[in-house]
Amino acid sequence: MTQQDMAALDYLVEWARKVRMTPEQTTAQRRSFAYGNTAIENPYITKQMVEEEATRLGL
C-alpha cells in the first residue's frame, strides 16, 4: 500500500468515526447483520424471515 493509499484510508477512517446513524439505519444494519450471519449457516434463512422475527421480538 502506498503512502497516498494510507493517507486516503486514514482520512476515510476519521470521516467514518464522525458518522452517526439514525435509529432506522441502526435497525436496518442490525437486521442485515443478522441475516448475513444466519444465512451463512443456513441457506434456507430469508431476509423476510429475519424481518418478521425481528418485528415479533420488537427489535
KAJOSUL-V639049 format. One record per residue. N is the residue number from 1. RES is the residue in one letter. SS is DSSP state (H for helix, E for strand, L for the rest). PSI is psi as a letter, one per 20 degrees, with the letter a starting at -180 (999 if undefined). OMEGA is omega in whole degrees, 0 to 359 (none if undefined). Layout:
BEGIN
n: (N | N)
res: (RES | RES)
ss: (SS | SS)
psi: (PSI | PSI)
omega: (OMEGA | OMEGA)
END
This chain:
BEGIN
n: (1 | 2 | 3 | 4 | 5 | 6 | 7 | 8 | 9 | 10 | 11 | 12 | 13 | 14 | 15 | 16 | 17 | 18 | 19 | 20 | 21 | 22 | 23 | 24 | 25 | 26 | 27 | 28 | 29 | 30 | 31 | 32 | 33 | 34 | 35 | 36 | 37 | 38 | 39 | 40 | 41 | 42 | 43 | 44 | 45 | 46 | 47 | 48 | 49 | 50 | 51 | 52 | 53 | 54 | 55 | 56 | 57 | 58 | 59)
res: (M | T | Q | Q | D | M | A | A | L | D | Y | L | V | E | W | A | R | K | V | R | M | T | P | E | Q | T | T | A | Q | R | R | S | F | A | Y | G | N | T | A | I | E | N | P | Y | I | T | K | Q | M | V | E | E | E | A | T | R | L | G | L)
ss: (L | L | H | H | H | H | H | H | H | H | H | H | H | H | H | H | H | L | L | L | L | L | H | H | H | H | H | H | H | H | H | H | H | H | H | H | H | H | H | H | H | L | L | L | L | L | H | H | H | H | H | H | H | H | H | H | H | L | L)
psi: (p | r | h | g | g | g | g | g | g | g | g | h | g | g | g | h | h | i | p | o | q | r | h | g | h | g | g | g | g | g | h | g | g | g | g | g | h | h | h | g | h | o | i | i | p | r | h | g | g | g | g | g | g | g | g | h | i | k | 999)
omega: (182 | 177 | 179 | 177 | 180 | 179 | 179 | 179 | 177 | 179 | 182 | 178 | 179 | 179 | 181 | 179 | 183 | 182 | 176 | 181 | 174 | 176 | 179 | 178 | 178 | 178 | 179 | 179 | 180 | 181 | 178 | 178 | 180 | 179 | 183 | 182 | 180 | 181 | 176 | 182 | 184 | 184 | 179 | 177 | 178 | 176 | 180 | 178 | 179 | 179 | 181 | 181 | 179 | 178 | 179 | 181 | 180 | 181 | none)
END
